[in-house]
Amino acid sequence: MKRHLNRRSLLIAITVTTAAPLAWAQAYPDKPITLIVPYPAGASVDRIGRTLAVELGKRLHSSVVVENVAGASGTIGAKKVQRAPADGYTLLLGSVNDLIVGPAALKSGYSIRNFTPIAKLSTNSTVLVAHTGLAASNVDELTAMVARAKEPLLLGATGVAMIQTIGGTLVADAAGFKVSPVVYKGGAPLLNDLMGGQVQVGTMALTGALPMIRAGKLKALGIISARRDPTAPDIPTVNESKTVKAAEADLWTGLFGPANLPSPVVARLAAAMREVLADPTYQEGEFKAGSIASEPGDPKAFQQYLQREELRLSPLLANLKVE
């Protein structure tokens, strides 16, 4: 027997269908959200993630719990989010390292297109730092010191496939000296060895090094960027030296979900992120920590930014070798 929808039934069906996504968005989230930080506790990105978890939880009226899943330049944590259900309850604090550099260098089996971009969170600088007892106080003096030593410079790095590590290589190549990377599992152990003198020079995120630079426990040799960092304007860039030009190793972080995250969930998270980023107290706290909070935006603008980043970094990554 054929069944026919009358006009009233059809209107009800349409109403229910169109109202379902709205109801879902209003209900989300109804349980705790896990924010995967793909680096160890104590890393500079971990601080950013823990601050975000608190602020995002306030706006979503839900608990946001940080889970550190470290290893392989952040790609292990990123893979965990890639495999997670696309329901908005497992999110990634992603960065240029785990979403562009790591996948290209380590052949991790995923790309940034396997994730849903929600909001750009921050911009951060990479800094070349040294033990306070190092004879050199800038890149030109470091170059002369390495030339006199006639052997590669031991250069501490926070991972094998990181923009910070690439930054150190760019400086060395431009200055004309060789480096021998000493790879650490995160910024905290590198900081300890730099302050203890076990390694003399290293590259890391400014957010991790800045407290020690301000306390006089580390020496800043230069920001690896085209311009000085507004959070530490007294530190010159490496490109202000006589020996180095056009070396850039800028960092960024953002909030991501698995691929195919439902649009109502993306919209809810993006709205909450705009509130966080527009908060003057949050902006000031990040600035004091050496991190520049992004301007509030939308997922489409973030997606376009990511496409530009892939193009910018592709020449560097084409020559990147991980031993």
Order of alpha helices (4+ residues) and beta strands (2+ residues): alpha-beta-alpha-beta-alpha-beta-alpha-beta-beta-alpha-beta-alpha-beta-alpha-beta-alpha-beta-beta-alpha-alpha-beta-alpha
